[in-house]
Amino acid sequence: MKFMKLGTKPDTFYTEQATRTLISDIAADLVIQINDITYLLHKFPLLPKCGLLQRLCYDSSDSESVSLELHNIPGGEDAFELCAKFCYGISINISAHNFVSALCAAKFLRMNDSIEKGNFVGKLEAFFNSCILEGWKDSIATLQTTSTLPEWSENLGIVRKCIDSIIEKILTPPPQVKWSYTYTRPGYTKKQHHSVPKDWWTEDVSDLDIDLFRCIVMAIRSTYVLPPQLIGEALHVYACRWLPGIRKLKSSGSSATQTEESKEKNRKILETIVSMIPADRGSVSVGFLFRLLSISIQLGASSVTKTELIRRASLQFEEATVSDLLYPSTSSSDQNFYDIELVQAVLETFLKLWKRMSQGAGDNSYFLRSIRNVGKLIDSYLQVVARDDNMQVSKFISLAETVPSIAREEHDDLYQAINIYLKVHPELSKAEKKHLCAILDCQRLSPEVRSHAVKNELLPLRTVVQLLYFEQEKGSKATTSNKLPKPHDILIGAKHRPVTRDSQSKQSLGLDKEEFNREEVTRTSLPESREKDHYKTKRSDGKLPLDLEKKMVLRGDIEETESEKVKEAKDKSASSCKLDLDPKKIVRARSKSDHGMKRDNNNNITNNNH
């Protein structure tokens, strides 16, 4: 960074209490009050160079001491002292960090060449044009300091000249960049890379105030020289520099530590960044859009900003990964760790857009691939959020049901998500389990997954019976008979199915193919010999022992049908070697009157099923 040195005399200013003076044999005859500091100076060095002081001391005699107040001088006492030292010939250094205040103060004191040739203003302007504007970091540092004196800087043209210089350098082709710049991205070292990266300028520009940054970015966009992706990268770098939580996933409580003032500042930065995102798809990544959306909820951004982010994220939703969707819930009433509602809002907007665009398309192959990619993404996301202890089953089901049927070619991934949820949430009621498993389409499970599902202790009995029914309907009974327990055994043994929970379920990352093959079958099923013994225990008088009657009470979710239909179904089953397991025709025995049994006038028990 360049600087200008003026003067040759040593600095003789010193402070005594709140008074600044300099070592001199001549008594001070000019007293200047600036805020809380009093300067004891001399007329002779200052008046010839300061037009303002000449006018203020015009009526006083040369021997008379004059007191003045200059509380409104731009830059305050520090800027005034630079001007005073210049008048005394004391050595001073001018750089990009103090140039703005020095120039504004010199202009205020009217230290122009019209007062004296080679005055302070002329030297400062020459340094500005020949050094600051020619440098890269000097222009940015000078532009940063204009925020302390915005009106003066704007009126003197400092802001406009700095912005023009910065834009000119940004639009310079990378091979022609010869000046120093800051680039600290991971994996990049200038010694290993001889070529200048296209986004070399983004990190230095991100140090600017949001309003100045916006002026530069919008001016660059208007030239149409740089691609939209480069503009998007600049926005991403700026957001990482200023917005809390943009780099790393944080708990929802992190925003509570922010003051209202800092929230307001961050809200302005966020909304400004969103307004500057180029309209071109892919100008920013979908992960960046989701991060902005999550932060916008924390900061309470406007509905316009949130809606725009949801729309932009939905346009690129199929490009997202599961890690792009994992953000903490920020609602005080929501105890879930993951913000599943944020993902559902983007998904619903994507589906509306997909439906509208696919209807008018001649070739739907692209749209079919697109929605199936989203379906796989959501199922993978469900497998992760299923491990959230506080994840409500209603929200889990709602997101799963939002995915249309066409988006799932098979339901293997969905089954894994449901299985994980059942393991982590063993407290679910029977009705909740039925509702959860109802979203599964048994016909869309692969044979391997179906084989695992019928042995899964966590699934409701209704789902297991449906799986067996579709297994038989597809003609796959012959190939899987050595793996699947007999349907009759499942019904008889349902009463003895233990309710278990995998102690390692929260650490499991889902069920893979190896787990399907090695998982131990814990279902209690009766062998065929017990089925034969079942008939041997029947009394000669046609009655069943009471203990056997109790064992035939089936625990399950299959609704009761009339005894006549059951008898007809059993007759058909007896006359055929094939198993016709229709869930609607299976009897659920809840009590003696619900088991399809009736008593005759002689108090004998007659089993309608035998």
N, C-alpha and C positions, 0 to 999 in steps of 0.2 A: 504494500500500500504506500502510495506516494505522499510526501509532505513538503511544505515550503517553510524555510527558515528565514525570518526577518529580524533585523537588529543585531547588534554586536555587544552591547553593554550587559554586564551581569545583572541578575534580578536582585534589586535592593528593596523590594516591597517587604514589609513585615506587618504583623498584626499585634495590636495591643488592646486587649479586651475586644470591643466590637469596632475598633478603628483600624483601618488599613492606611498606612503611610509608607514613605520610603526614606531611606537614609539620605539626608541632604543638609548642607550648611545653610541653605536658604529657607526661611520660614514659609510655611504654606499660606497661600492667599486664596485658595479655591477649595471650598468644602462642598462635597457632593454626597448627598444622602440617597442610597439605593436600598430599599427594603430596610433590613436591620443593620446594614453595614454603612459606616461613615468613612469616606475617603478624604484625606488631607493632602491636597495636590497643589500644583502651581499653574498659574495662568499661562505663563510664557510657552511651555511645551505644547499645551493642549489647544489653546485658542487658535493658533495659526492653522491647525489641521481640522478643527471641528467647527463647521459652520453654525451648528445649533448653539454651541457654547458662546460663539462670537455674538450671536443675536441676544442671548440671555444676559450677557455681561456688557452689553453695549452702553448702558447708562452709567456704569460704574467707572471709577477712575482707576488708573494703573496701580496705585498704592492701596486701594481699598480692597478688603477681603470680601469675597462673595460666597454666599451659601445657596446651593441649588438642590432641588429634589428631582431625581430622575427615576421614580419608581416604575414607570411604564416602559423603560427601555427593553427591547426584545432581547432575550437571553439572560437578563438579570445581571447581577454583579460580576459573574464570571466573564460574560461577553464584554462588559464595559472595561474590565481590567485588561483584556487583550488589546482593546483600542487604546487605553491609556499607556500601556507598555510600548505599543507601537509609536505613540507620540514622543515618549521618552527615549526611544531607540534601544530599549531593553530587548534582549533576544527572546523571540517567541516562535513556536512551531505551529503551523496551520496544516491540518489534515482533513480527511473526509468527516471525521468525528466532530470537529469543532468549527468547520467551515460555515455551516448554515447560521449558527448563532453569531459568529464574528461578522459575517456579511450583513445580517439584519441589523446588528448594533451599529455597524459603521454607516449603514444607510440612514439609520435613525439619527446619528450624530452629524450627518451630512459631511462625511469625510471623502468628498469627491475630488477629482482632479481639477474641478473649477475653483476649489478653495485653495488647493496647493498641488502643484504638479508632482506626480508619483505618489499620490495619497493612497490610503489604505484600501478604499473601494476598488480602485483600478488594479492594484496588485492582487486582490482577492478574486476579481473577475477573470484576470489573466490565468491564475492558477486553476480556476474552475474550468475554463474552456480548454486549456492545454493539457491538464493532468487528470482531473477528476472525470470529465466526460470521456476522455480517451481510455480510461481504465474500466475494467469490468467490476471488480469488487468495490472500487472507489465510488462508482455511480450508485451501486446498491446501498453502500453504507451511508452515503450522503442522503439518498432518498429516505432511508430509515429515520434519519434525524429530523427530517422535515415535519414529522408528526408532532414535535414539540412546539413548532411555530408554523402551523398550517396556513394561516392567512398570509403571513409575510412571505412564506416560501412560494405560495401560489402567485401572489402579486409580483414577486421578483422573477418569476419564470423558472425557479429552481426545479420544481416538480416536473413540469413539462419537459425541460431539457434532459433531466435524468431519465425519465421514462423513454423518451425518444432514443437516447443512447443505449439503454438496455435492450429495447426492442430491436434496434439495428444489429446488435451483437448476437441476439438470439436467432435472428434470421440468417446469420452468416453460415455458410456451409461448414459442417464440422471439420473437413480437412484444412480450412483456413483459420481455425481457432488457434491463436498463439498465446493467449493470455492465461493466467492462472485461474482455476475454478475449483470448487469443492465437490468431491464425489466420493462418498463413503459407503456405497452400497456393499453388502456382504459379497465376497468372492471377486471383488474388482480391485486391482492394484494398477496404478499407472505404469509401473515398471514393466508389467507383463503385457499391457495393452498399449500398443503404439498409436492406434487410431483413437480419435475422440468419440465417445458415445453420443448418440443423437440427443439424448436427454441430459447432456452435461450441465445445462443451465438450471435445471429444476430445483436442485437443492439450495443453491444460493438465493434464488428468487423466493423460496418458501420462507425466508427470514422476514419478509416484508409484512406490513400490516395488511389485513384482508382487503381493504378498500384499494390500496395501491396495487396489491397482487391482482385484484379483479381488473383494474385498468390495463395492466400489462397483458393479461391473458385475453381479454376481449379485443385488444388492439391486434394481438397476434392472430387470433381467429379470423378477424376481418380481412387479413391479407391472403388467407387460403394457401399459404406457403407450406405450413407444417401439417402433417396428417392428424386426424382426430385422435388417434391413439396416443400421440405425443402430448397433446393437450390433456388427455385423460390421465397420463402418467404424472404430469405436473400437478393436477388436482389431487392425485393419490399421495404424492410426496407432501404436499401442503397439509392434507388432512392428517397424515401420520405425524407431522410436526406440531400441530396445534390441538387436535381433538383427542381428549382422553379416552382410552379404551379402544382406539382404532386398530392398534397393533395386536393386542392380546385380549383373549377372553377374560372378562372380570366378572365378579359377582355383582348382582343387581344393587347391592348396598354401596357400591363405589360412588354412585352419583349423589348419595346422601351427604357425602363429605364436601361437596362443592357448595360454595356460597351462591346466593341468588345472582350476584353480580357476575361471577364466573360462568354460571349457567346461561345468562343472557348473552354474554360474549361468545360462548361456544355455540349457542343457538344461531347467532348471526353468522358465524363462520360456516356452520353446517348448511344453512339455507342458501348462503351465497355460493358455496361449492356446488350444491345441487343445481342451482340456476345456471351454472356455467358448463355443466356436462354437455358435450356435443351430442347432437341428435343422432349421429351415426351409431348403429348397433355395433357393440364391441369396442367402443372408444374407452370404456372402463370395464373391468371384470365384474362378473355377477357376484363374486365374493365381496368385492368392495362395495357394491350396491347394498348387499345384505348388512354389511357392517354399518354403513351409513343409516340404514333403516332402523337397526337396533339402537344406535345412538340417538336417532331422532325421537324415538319413544322415550328414552331416558331423559332427554332434554326438554321434552314437551314441545317439539317443533310444530309448525302450523300443519293443518290438514292438507293443504296444497302440497307441501314438501313431502309428506308421507305418501300421499296418493301418487305423486310423480315417481317416487322411489319404488313403490310397489309395481307400477306400470313398467318402469325400466327393468326391474328385476324379472318380471314375468316374461319379457321379450327374450331374455337369455337364460331362462330357468333350466332348460335342458342341458346347459353347459355347466351347471353347478355340481359340486361334490357334497358329500354328507358334511364334511367339515365346514363348508360355507354356510350351512343351515343351523349350526349349533351355537345358539346365543341364549344367555340367561333371561329368564322372565323378569320384567321390571315392574310388573303390577304388584301393588302392596297386598291385594286380595288373593293373589295367586301364589301358592306355595311350591309350584312346580319349578324345577331348576331350569328346564328348557322351555323356551318361548315357542310352543307349538302353534299358537294362534298366528304368530308372524308368518310362519311357513304356510299355514292354511290360507291366509289372505293372498299371498303371492300365487299359490296354486290355483285358487279360484279365479283369479284374474287371468292366469295363463290359460285355463280351460275355456274361458269365455272367448279369448283371443283365438285360441286354436280352433274352436268350433266355427267361429265366423270365417276364418281364413280357409279351413279345410272344405267347407261347403262349396266354395266357388272354385276350387282347384280341380283341374282335369286329372292330374296324377296325384293320388293320395299316398304314394309310397313314402314320400318324405315326411308327411304329417303323421303317418303311422309309426315310423321310426322315432319321430320326435316325442310323441305321447308315450310310447313304450319306454323310452329312456327316462322320462319323468316318472313313470310308474315304478321302474326299478329304483330310482332315486328315493322316492317316498318310502318304499318298503325297506330300503336300507336305513333310512332315517328312523323309521318306526322301530327297527331293531335296537337302535341306540337309545331312543327316548323311553323304550320299554323298561330300561333299567332304572329309571327315575322312580324312587319309592313313592313320591307324591303325585305321580302322573295319574290323573283321573281317567277312569276307563271310558267315560263319555267322550272326553277329548281325543283319546286314542282311537276310539271307534269312528268318531266324526271325521278325523283326518284320513283314516283308512277307507272310509266309504266315499269320501270326496273323489277319490281316484276312479274314473269310469272303468267299466268292464273291459273295454277295448284296450286299455293301457296295460292289462295284465294278461300276457299270453299263458302264463302258468302262475300258480299260487304258492310255489315253494318258499319264496322269500317272505311272503305274507304269513305263511304258517310258522316260519322261524320266529318272526316278530311276535306272533301271538303266543307261541310256546315260551319265549323269554318273559313276556309279560305275566303269564300264568305262574311261572316259577318265582318271580320277584314279588308278586302280589297274591299270596296264598289265601288272603282274607276275603277274596271275591265271593259274593253270594252265587247261588246256583243260577238265578236269573241273569246276573251279570255275565257269568260264564257263557250261558246260552246266547246272549246278545253278542258277545265278543266273537264267539266261534261261528255265529251265523253269517259273518262276512266271508267265510271261507267257501270256495267252490270246490267240492270234493272231486269233481270230474277234472279239475285243472291241476291236480297234484300228480307228481311223477310217481311211478310205482314204488320207488325207493322211499320217498317221503311218506307215501300212503302206508307202506309197511311199518314205518316208524310211528305214524299217527295212531294206528289201531292198537298199539301197545302203550300209548302215552297215558299214564295215570291221571294227568292233569285235565284231559279233555272230557267234556260231558259225554255221557253214554249215547245220547242222541247223535252226536257227531261221529262217534265210532261206528254206530250202526249204519249211518249213511255211507261211511267209507266202505264198509263191507258190502253194502248193497251195490254201490257203483263199481266195486271190484268185480262182483259177480256179473253185473250188467255188461262190463267191458270184456268179459270173457277171460279175465286174467286170473281166475281162481285156480286154474290148473298149475300155472307157473309160480304161484305164490303160496300154495297150500302148505308147503313145508315151513313157511315163515309165519303165516297168520294163524291165530287160534280159531277154532271152529265157532261160528256164530252162536250155536246153541250153548257152547261153553261160556261164551262172554255173557250171555243173558243170565245163565244160572249162577255164574261166578260174580256177577255185578255187585251182589250184596256184600261180597268179601273184598271189594277193591279198596285197598288202603289209600288214605289221603296222604301223599308224601310231598316233600319239597326238597329239591336239590340244594344242599347247603352251600354249594359253590355257584348257585345260579347267578348271583350278582356279578361274579367275576367272569362268567362265561360270555364269550363274544358271539354266541349263536350256535346253531347246530349245523355242522358240516357233514359231508358224506361219510367220513370216518366215524363220526359219532353215531350216525344212523346204523352203521354196521356193528358197532361195538357196544352200544347201550344195552344194558341188561334188561330183560323183560321182567317187570315186577308185577304184571297183572296176574291175579290168582285165577287160573282157569282149571276146570275139571277135566281130567282125561276121559277117554272114551269108555274105559272100564267103569268109571263112576256113573256114566250115563246108563250102562247096562245094569249096574247095581240099583240104580234108581227104579228100574222096573221090577227088580227082584224084591224090593222092599214093600211092594204093594200087597195088601192083604187079600186073602181069597174072597172075602166078602165085598171087595171093591172099594174099601176105605183106605185112605192114606194115613199113616201115622202123623200125629200132630207136629212132631219135630221136623218131619220132612215137609209138611205144609208150610212151616215157618221159613224153611230154607228156600222155598220157591218164591218168596217175596223178592221181587226184583227192584233194585234201586236204579233209577234211570229217569229219563226225561221224556219217555214216549207216552203219549196220551192214551187213555183207555178207550176201547171200542166195544161194541156190543158183543155179547157172548156168542150170538148166532154167527156173526161174521168170522169170529175167531175159530169156531168149530169148522166152518166151511173152509177156511184157510188151512187148518190142520189136516183136513181130509185130503185136500189137494196136495199138500206137502207129503203125506204118507204114500200117495199113489204115484209119486214122481221121485226119481233119484236125485233130481236137482233141488238146490236150496233156493226158495223164493222168499227172501227176507225183505218184506215191505214194511218200512217203519210205521206206516199207518195201520197195519194189521197186527201189530205186536201188542200183547196185553201187558199192562203194568199192574202188578199186584200190590196194592197199598194196604188193604185190609181183607178180611175174609169176603166181604161183599164186593171189594174192588178187585179181587183176584180172579174173577170169572168163575167162582165156585158158588154153588147153591145147595141148600139143604132140602131133602125131601121130607115127607110127612113123618117118616120114621127116624128123623134126626140123623140120617146118614149123609155124609159129605160126598158129593159127586163132583168130580173134576171134569170140567168141560173140555179141558185140553187133552184128555186121554180117553 
